[in-house]
C-alpha cells in the first residue's frame, strides 16, 4: 500500500533541503451560464495544453514569477483569456463561467487560496470527510486528526482545541450558529452531530487567533457551507451503523434549488463491543434541508431546517472487567437491574436573505430559532463483586477465586430541560478605498426551563456509605448507636427558569497591500457583547465585554512560497447556560465572561515534491486566561464551579504536513505539544482536565498498485492521557491521576465500481451511477483498550479503593455501500 513512500516523505522534509521547480499551477472547474460543467474545453499556455474532463475540471502547470497568458476555447462557447503572475509553487484556483455571447479577458495577480492562508484557516475536502473511516464518521472525525484538536472518545463528535473544553468551540452552518443538546452525559448517547456530511460543500476550521467577525468563544471556529445544487442528483449510504440518503432538486428556471438529507444511526454494533452486556435500543434520526431562492440577481433567500429525534433506551445486564498486574490479576463482576430512558428532540430553522445593494455593498439578514426538549431518566442498581482472578482460569474475569469486596450502587435521575433560543442578525460587507469593511449586529434571547434531580446511594459490605463531604455526628459504633441521618452519597436537586438577553456585534477592517515587493494583509476588528440573566431569585446584573482582535500576514518576495502570520487579541466567552450552573445545579446569574489573550505565530510553506503539491504549516501559540470558570469532565458531561475564581494558561506548538503522498489523493500528518494549567483561588498551578500533552495523528489515502479501483484509507490517532478518572468528589489539589494514553487506528477498504474517471466507460446498470463503491471498515484495528473514566470500588479488607477503567469500544467490523446518481 505504498507506505514506504509516506515514510520517505516524512523523513525527507525533516532532514533534507527541497529542490523546487520554477513553476506554478492553475486549476478549477469550468461552468456554463446555467452552472453546468463544461467538458472538452481546451486550455493552452505557451505550447502547453490540457482539456477539461466530464466534470469541467482542469489543471495546468505554468511558469512562475512572470506574466503568463492562458486561452480557454470551446467549439460552441466564446473564448476566455486570463493573464496571471504567480509565485513559485503557488496553486491558483480559477472557476470561469463560459457563455456564447461575449469574449472575456482578465488579469490576476493574487491567488484566491491566499485568503485562507493569511487567516490561518484549514480547509477540508468534502470527499475526504466521506471516505475516512471512524466509529463516529463525519466532519468531527477528520477534525480530530488536525493539530491542536484532541479527543479520547471515538463515540463522541465533541472535541477539545488547544486546552479548551467542548463548550468553547463555535460551529456555523451557512453563517448560522448551531447548538448541541444540553443533557448528554456519554458519547454513546449522542447519535448524530448536527452537520450532515451529504449536504456539505465547504469546510473551514480555525484553531485559534480567529477574526472578530466570528463569535464569542475561546478556542475554535468550524465554518460549514451547505451545497447549492445546480442539477438533479441523489445519493445514499448504508452500513451496519445506519444509513443516509440525500437528494438535490433544481427548478426549470434555476431560481429554486434545494438539497435535503435524511439520516439514521444505531450504535449497537459499537456499544455491544464494550465490557458491559446490555439490551440497547437506540433510535437516532434527523432530516435536514437547505432551500435557496434567487429572487433576482441582487437578492437571494435561503432556508436551513433540521428536525432531530434521539431516543436512547439502555438496560445494562452484566459487566466483567479484568485489571491489575500480571502477578496479581483482579476482576470486577457487576450485575445490574433497572434501565435508562433518554430522549432529545431538537427543532431548528434559519431564514437568511442576501441583498447586493450596490457593487460595493452587500447586506445579509439572518433569523434563527432553536428548540430542544430533553429528558434523562434512569434507575440503575449495580451489585458488584471484586476479587482475585482464579489462577486456573486467568482469562475468565468472572472466575473470582477470592472475594475482596462486595457492594452495590443505586443511581437515580429525573432530569428535564426545555430550551428556546432565538437569534436575529444583520451583517454587511462594504468595499471602501481599496479596503473592505465587515460589520454585524445580533440579538439573542435564550429561555431555558430546567429541573435537576440526581442522587446516588452506595453501600459496601452491607453498610451505607455517607457522602465524602458532609458535616455529620461522630460515629462511635458499636459502643454507642449512630444517630446521624442516612444520606445519599451524592445528591443534586435544583429547578431553574431563566431568560438570557444578549446583544452583540462586530466591526472589522481588511486590507491587502504591498511593502516593497512583498504582499501584506491586515485584519483589524473588535467584538462586543452585553447580556443579562433574569428569572432567578437573585437578578443578574448587566455585563458588557469588548474584544479587540488583529491579524497581520506577509508573503515575502522569495523564491520559496511562504506566508508568515501573527494573530491574536482579547477573546471573551460570556457564559452559556451550562456555565451558569454550579455543582449543585443552581444558576449563578452573575458569572462573568471568561477572558483570554491569544497570540499565534505561524508559517505556511507551499512546495512541490515528486512534482506534486505539499504544504508544511507550523503554529506557535500562547493563551493567558483570567476569570476562569473551573470545571470537571466525566465522559462528555461538564460540570462548572461557576465562580470565576481561577486563572490559567495554555501554550503549545503544532505541525502539519499535507499533500499528495499518493498522486490524486490528499493525506497528512499532524503533531502537537500542548500544556495547560490552572490556578484556583491561588492554591497553585495544576493540570487542567484538558491537559493532553502530546498528539500525533495521520490520515492517509492510498490504492492498491495492481488493482487501482481498490482504495485504502487509514485514520490513526495517538494522544497522551488526560487528567481524569479520579472520583468526582476528590480535590484535584490533593489527588489527581491521568488516564492511559489513547491509541486508535481505523482502516477502511473500498472497491470502487464507478467514479468520475470511469463513469463514461460503464455499461448496463452501472451507467446509471456517478459513483458506486462497497467498503469494509475495521474500527480499532489493533484492539487497544482505551479508558474514558474509572469506576471506583472498595476493598473491605484493605480499606482501599480501586480504579477500574471503563473501556471504550474494542475491534469492530463494518460494511458499507456508497452510491450517487
N, C-alpha and C positions, 0 to 999 in steps of 0.2 A: 504493500500500500504506500510505497514511496516514502516511508518515514525517514530514510536516510537523507532525503532532500531537505526535510524540515530541520533535522539536527544540524546539518551542514549550514543551513541559512542562519540558524540562531547563533552558532559559534562564529560564523563569518562576520556578522555585524559587530560583535564584541571585540574581536581580536585582529581585524584587518581593515585596511582602507578600501573604500569602494570606488571603483573606476566608473565614472559617469559618462554616458553618451551625451553629445550636444544636441539633444532632440527634446521635443515636447509632443503631446498627443491631444487630439480633439476627438470627442465622442459625443453621441447624443441620439435622439430619436426624431425622425422627420415625420411630420404630420401634414395632412391637408387641411383645408379650411373647415371641414366637418370633424376635425380631430381624429381622423382615421390614419393609421400608419401607412406610409408610402414606401413601397419596396422598389428595388431596381433604380434608385437614384444614384447617378454617377457623381462621386466627389473626387475632384482632381486637384493636385497641387504640385507644381514643378516636376512633372513626369510621374509622380506617384498617384495612383488612383485606387479607389475602393468602391463597392456598391453597398447600398443599404439592404438588409435582409427582409424577410417577410414581416417582421415586427417593426420595420422602419429604423432599426438600429444600425449605426455605423461607428467606426473608429479608424482614425488615420494618424500616422506619425508625420510630423513636420519639423523642420529645423527650428532651433530656439535662438533667442536673443537677436532676432531681426524680423522685419515685416515679411509676412507670408500671405499670399492670396489663395483662397480656395474658391472653386467654382462648383455649384450644385446644379446638375442638369437632369431633366426627366423628359420623356417623349411627349407628355401631354400637359406639363406644367411649366411655368415660367422659371427662368434661371434665377439663382441666388448667388451673390458673390460676398465673400467675407474676407476681411483683412485683419490679421492678428499679429501680435508681437508678444510671444510667450517666453518665460524663463525656462532654463534647463529643467527637464523632467516635470514641468508643470502639466497638469491634466485640465483641459478646458472643456466644460460641458456646454454644448450648443444644441438647442432643440428648435430648429427652424420650422416655420409653417409655410408650405409652398402653395401658391394659388395659380390660377390660369389667367389673371388679368394684368399683372404688372411685375416687372423685374424688381428685385430688392438688392440693395447694396449696404454694407455696413463695415465698420472698423471697430475692433475690440482690443483693449489693452489690459483688461483685468479679468482674471478667471472668476467665474461665479463661485467656484469652490473656495475661494479665499474668504468669503463671508463666514463660513463655518470655522475655518482655521483660526481667524483672528478673534472669534468669540469663544474659542475653547469648547466647541460643541462637537460631539462624536455623532456621526450618522451611522445607522444600522440598516443594512439591506433587508427588505421585507422577505425576500426569498430565503435568506439565511435564517431568519426567525422561524419560518415554517418548517425548515428541514432539520434543524439541530435537535437531537433527542434530549429529553429531560422528563423527570417524573411529573413536573408541572410545566409543560411546554408552553412557549409563548414569549412575549417581549421580555418579561422579567427573567425568564430562564436564560436568555442571552445576556441581559444586563449583568447578571452575576458573574460573567466571565470578564467583565471590564475591570481595569484597575480602580481601586478605591471603593468598589462595590462588594459588600460581603453578605453572606447568608450561610447559616448552618442548618437549614431546614428545607429539604427538597419538596416537601408538601405545601410549602407556603409560597405565595407570589410576592411577599413583602421582603424588603431588602434594607440594608444599612449602608450609608455612604460616609466615608471619612470620619468615623466616630460618632455620627448621628444615629438616632433610632428610627423606627418605622414611621413615626409621626412627623418626621422632618423632611419629607420628600414631596415635592409638587408634581402632580400629574395633570396634564392638559390633553384634551381631545378636541380638535378643531377650535383651539383657543378657549375652551371652556374647562374650568377646573372640575375634576371628578372626585368622588368620595368613596370610601370603603365603609362596610358595616362596622359598628362600634363594638359589639359584644363578642366577637370571635376570640377564642382562647387558644386554639391549636390549629396548626396548618391543615390537618385533615378535615376541618370544618369549613375551610374556605371555598372549596369547589372551583369557582371561576373568578378570575380577575375581571375588571371592567372591560379591558381592551380586547376586542375581537380581532385576532390576527388576520382573519379572512378579509376584513374590510380596510386594512391599513395600507396607506400609500407611502408616507414618510415617517421616520422615527428619528428624533434628535434628542441627545442626552448631554447634560452638563453636570459634572460632579462638584462644582463649586466655583465661586467667583463670578456668578452669572449676573446678567444685566438688571437694571432697575425695572424694566418692563415686565419681568417675571415677579411672581407674588412673594408673600411674606413667609418663607420657610428658611431653615438654617442650612440645609445640606445639599439638595439637588433639584434638578428640573428634568422631567421627562415630557417632551412635547411631541404629540402624535397628531398626524393629519390623516383623516379617512379619505378614501378614494372617491373621486368624482368621475363616474364611468362615462365613456364615450360610445360604447356599443353594448349590445346584449352579451351577457356571459353568465356562467353558473359554475359552481364548484362544490365539492363535498369531500369530507374526510370521515373515516370510520376506523375505530380501533377498539381494543378491549377496555379502554378507559372512557369510551363515549364516542361522540361524533359531532359533526358540524356541517352546515350547508349554507351557501350564500348565493345571491342572485343579483346581477346588475341589470337595471332597466333604463332605457332611454326613449323619450318620446320621438315621434316622427319629425317634429320641428326642432328637436335638440334643445328645447328650452327646459324641459323637465328631465331629471335623472335621479335615480335612487339606487342605493346599494343596501341590501338587507341580509342579515345573518341570523341563524338560529344555532344554538349550541346545547349540548347535553353532556354531562360528565358524571362518572361514577368512580369513586376512589377505592372501591372494594378490593381491586387487584393489589393495590399498594398497601392498604390497611391490613389485609389478611396476611401480609408477609411479616408483620411485626410479632413481638413476643406474645401479645395479648390476643387470645382467641375470642372472637366476637360474633354476634349477629349484627350485621351492619347494613343498614338500608338507607343510603343517601340518594337524594334527588337534587342535582344542581343543574339548572337550566336557565337560559335567557334568550331574548330576542332583541336585536338592535337594528336600527335603520338610520340612514343618513340621506335625506331628501334635499335636492337642490333645484332651485327655480331661477332662471335668468329672466328677470322682468325686462331688462334692456341691456345694452352694452355697458351702461354705467351702474346698473342696480341689480344686485343678486340677493337671493334669500336662501337660507338652508335651515333644516330642522334635524336635530340629533335626538333620538329617543332610545330608551332602554327600559325593559321590564325584566326583572330577575327574581326568581324564586328558588331559594336554597333550603331544602329540608334535610335535617340530619338526625337520624334515629340510630342510636348506639347502645347496644346491650352487651357489655363485656361478660365473658363466661369464666375463663381461667387465664392465668399468666404464669409462665415458667421462665425465669431468668437466671442464668449462670454467671457468677462473677468470682472475685477473689484472686488467689495466686495458684501457681502450679502445685506448691507444697500444701496449700490449704484451700482447695476449691470449695466454694459455697454456692448455695442456691436459694432462691426465693420462689415459693409457690403461693399463688394467690387465687382465691375462689370468690367470685363476685355474685351479687344479687342486685337487681334494680336495673335502671336504664336511664338514658339521657335523650331528651327530645328538644331539639333546637330548630328554629325557623327564622330565616332572614328574608324578608320581602322588600325589594327596593324598586322605586319608580323614578325615572329621571327623564327630563325633557329640556331641550335648549333650542331657542329660536335665535338665529343670527341673520342680520341684514348688513350688506356691504354696499356703500354708495360712493362712487367716484365723483366727487363734487366738481373737480377740475383736474387738469393734467398733473397738478402738484399736490392735491389734497384728497385723501381717502378717509372716509368715516365708517365706523362699524358700531352697531348697537347689538348687544348680546343680553338675552334674558334666559335664566335657567331656574329650574325647580327640581329639588331632590327630596324624596320622601322615603323613609325607611321605617319599617316596623319589625322589631326583633324580640325574640324570646329565647331564654336559655333556662330550661327546666331539667333538673336531674336529682335523683336519689340513688346513690350507688353505695352499697356496703361491700367492702373488701376485707376478707378474712385471710390473714397471711400466716405462713409458716416459714421460718428462717432457720437454716441449719447447714451442717457439713454434708457434702455430697458423698454418697456411698462409694468407696474406692473401687468396688467391683462393678459399678455402673457409672463411671465418670461422665459419660455423655448424656445421662438422663437427669435433668435438673430436678425432677420430682422424686428421684430416689434419694431422699434425705436420710442419712444414717444416724445423725444426732441432731435433735432439735435444740436450737439455741434461743429461739424466741417465737412467741405466738402473739397475735393481737388482731385487732380489727379497726377499721376506719370507715366512718359514715360521712359522706359528703352530700350536702343538700343545697339546692339553689332554686330560687324563683325570681329570676332577673328579667325585667321587661323594659323596653325602650321604644319610644316613638319620636322621631326627629323629622322636622320640616325645615329645609334650608332653601331660601330664595335669593337670587342674585340678579342685579341689573347693572350693566356696564357699558360705558361709551368709550370707544377707543378711536384714535386718529393717527394718521401719518401725513406730515407736511414736508415736501421738498422745498428747501429755502436756502438761497445763496450758496449753491454747491454743497449744502449740508442737508441733513434730514432730522426732523423733529418728530418724536413719537410721544403720545400723551394718552392718559386714560383716567377715568373716574368711575368708581364702583361702590354700590351699596349692597350690603348683605344682611339678611335677617335670619337668625337661627332660633328656632323654637323647639325645645327639647324637653320631653317628659320621661323620667327615668325612675325605676324602682329597683333597688338592690337588696336582696335578701340571700345571704350566703352564710352557712355555718358548717363546721367540721367537728366531729366527735372522734376521739382516739382513745382506745384502751390497749393496755399491754399486760399480758398475763392476767387478764380479768380485772385490772384496775384502771379506772378512768384517769386520763392524763389531763391535768389542769393546763390552762394557757400559759405559754412561756413568759408573757409579760402581763402580770396582774398582781394587785395587792391583795393577798389572801391571809387568813388567820394562820397561826403556826400549826403545823401538822405534827402532832406528838403521838400518833398511833404507834403501838396498840395500848399505850399506857393511859391515854385519855381519848374519848371519842372526838372525831373531827367534825366540827360544826360549820365549816365553811360551805359555800354553795357549790353545787355541781355545775361547772361552766363549760361551754363549748371550747374546744381547743382554739378555734378561730371563729369569729362572729362579726359579720358586717351587715348593717341594716341602715338603709337611707332611702328617702324619697325626695326627688328633686324636680321642680318645674321651673325652667329657666328660659329667658329670652335674651339673646345677644344681638345688639345692633352694631354694625361695623360700617365705617366709611373709609375708603382707601383710594389712592390714586398715585400716579407716577408721571414724570416728565423726563425725557431722555433726548440728548443731542448726539448725533452720529456724523462723523466727517471722515472723508478719505482725502489724503493729500500726499505730497512728496516732500522729503527732506533730502536735498541733494538728488542723488539718483535712487534713493530708497523710498519705498512706499510705506506710508504710515496710516494708521486708523485710530480714531479717537471715539470713545463712547463714554459720555458723562451723563449721569442722571441721579434721580432721588425718588424714593417712595415715602408715602406717609400712610399711617392707619390710625384711626380713632375708634374706640369701642367702649361699650358699657354692658355690664351683666346685670340683669334685673330678674325678679321673681323669686328671690331668696329672702330669708329673714333679715339679712344684712344687705342693703342695697349697695351694689358696686359703684365705685367712683369712675368718672370718665378718665380714660387714659389715652395718650397720644404718643406715637413714636415717629421719628423721621430717620430714613436710612439712605444716606448718600453712597453712591457706588460709581466705580470708574474702571475702564479698560483702556489699555494702550498697547498697540501691536505694531511691529515694524518688520518689513521684509527687505533685508539689505540687498543691494545690487551685487550679489555674489553669483559665482558660477553654480554653487550648490543652492538648492531651493529650500530655504529655511525661513521660518517665521518665529519671532520672539514675542512673547506676550507677558504683560504684568496686569493683574486684575485684582479687584477686591473692594473693600469698603466696609460699611457698617450694615449688618444684617440683623433684623428683629423677627421674632416669631411670637406674635400675640397668641395667647392661649386659646386653643380649641377646647371643645367640651371635655374631652378626656383629661386634658391637662389641668382643668379646674377642680377635678375631684381628687380628694386626698385619699389616704389609705383606708379610711373608714367609709368611703363612698360619699362624703359630704362635700358640697361645692363651696369653694372659697372664691367669692366674686372678685377679689382684689389681687389675684395672681397677676404678676407683671409679665411683660414680654421678655422672653429670653433674648439676650443680646450677644452678638458675636462679631468680632473683627476678623475679616478674611484677608489673607494675602496669598496670591497664587502666582508663581513664576513658571513659565512653560516654554518649551522649544518644540516646534513641529517641523520635521525634516522629511521631505519627499525625495526619494531617489529611485533609481532603477537597478535591478539586479536580475541577471539572466534575461535581460531585455523585457522585464516585467515590472509594473509599478509596486513600490513598497513605501511604507511610512513608519517613522520612528517618533514617538511622542514621549516627552519627559515632562513631568509636572512636580514641582516642589511647593508644598502648601503649609500654612500655619493658621490656626484659629485660636483666638483668645476669647473665652466665653465668660459672661457675667450674668447675674440674676438667674442662675441655672436652676431649673426645676428638676430635682433629683428623682429618679425612678428606679424600679426594678422590673426585670423581664422574666416571665415564666412562659416558656414556649413562644407564643407571639402576643401574649397579653402583657400590656404595660400598665403598671400602677405608679402614680405620681405622689410625691410628698406634698406638692402644691404650696410651697412656701418661699421659693426663690432664695434660699439661704446657702447657695453654693456658687463657686466659680470653677472653671475648668479650662482645659486647653486640648487641642488635637494638632498633631504635626505628622508629616509623612512625605513619602516620595513614591511616585507612581511611574511605571514604564509600560509602554505598549508598542509592540512591533506587529504590524499587519500588512498583508499584501498577498500576491498570488504565488504562494509556495507551489501550488499546482496550477497550471495555466487555466484561466477562465473561472477560478474559484477564489474566494477570499477566506483567509484564515488569519488567526492572530494569537499572540502570546502576551499575557499580562503578568506583571509582577508589582507588588506593592508592599511598602513598610509603613505602618501607622502606629502611633502611640497616643492614647487619650487618657487623661486622668482628671479627677475632680477633687475639690476640697470643700467638704460640707461643714459649715459652722466652724471653720478654722481649725478642724481637727487634723489637718494634714492631707496630702495628696495620696489617693489610692486609685486603682484602675477603675474606669467606668464599665458598665455592663457591656459596652460595645467595643472594648479594647481588644481588637483582633489584630495582633502584631504583624503577621506575615501572611501574604496571599499570593498564590500562584494559580493561574488558570490558562487553559489552552482550548481554543476552538479550532478544529482542523477539518477541512473538507478534502476528499481525495476520490479517486476512482480506480478500479482495477485495470491495470495497463492492457491486459489481454481481453478484458470484457468492459469497455468504457461505459456501457449502459448500466453497470452496477456501481453505485455511488456509496461512499463510506463517509460517515460523519462522527466525529469524536468530540465530546464535551467533558473536559477534565477540570476539576476544581480541588485545590488544597488550601485550607485555612488553618492557622494555628487556633488553639482552643480559646473560647470566650470565658471570661469570668462568669460563673454560674453554677447551678447545681446545689448551692447552699440552701438550707431551709429558708423559707420566705420570711420568717421572723428574725433571722440572725442579723446581728450588727456587722456590716461589712468591715468595720474597723477592728473587730475582734476576730472575725473568721471570714476568710474569703478563699475560694478554690476556683480552679479552672476545669472546664470540661476537656476531654481529649480532643486532639486535632481532628478536623473534619476533612475526610478524604473521600472523593467520589468520582467515578468515571462512568459516563453513559455513552454507549456507542450505538449507531444505527446503520443499517444496510438497506439500500433501496434499489430495486430493479426498475429502471425507467423504460417504459414501453413507448411513450410518446412525450416529446418535449418540443421546444421551438425549432430545434435543428432537424427533427425527424418527421414533423407533422405532415409536410408535403409529400413524403415518400411512403406514408402508410396507406394501406388499402383495407377494404372491408369495414368492419365495425369500428376499427381503431381510428379511421379517418374522421370520426365524429368528435374526437377528443383533441384538445390543445395540449393537455398534459394528462398523463396516467402513470402512476407508479405504485408499486406494492413494496412494503418495507418490513423489516424485522428490527426491533429495538431491544437492547439489553440494558436495563437500568441497574446501577450499582454493579458494574461488570466484575469487580474483584471482591464483591460481597463484604465490604467494610462495615463494621459495626460503629455507626455514628450515633452519639447520645445527644439528646436535645435538653433533657433535665435529669434530675435524680429523684428517686423515691427514697425517703428516709424511714428506716425501720429500726426497732430497738432490740438489743440483745439483753434478755432479762438476767443473764448470769454475769456478764462483764459490765453491765450498765452502759455499754457503748451504743452509738447509733451508726448504722451502716448506710452508705450511699449506694443504692442500686441504680445503675444507669437505665434510663428509659430510651431504648434504642429506636432509631428511625427505620426506614424500610431496608430489607435485605435485597438480594438479587431477584429481579423480576423480568420476565419476558413479555413483550408486547408486539402485536402485529397490527399494522395499519395500512390503509389504502387511501391514496390521494388522487383526485381527478378534477379536471377543469374543462368545461365545454366552451 
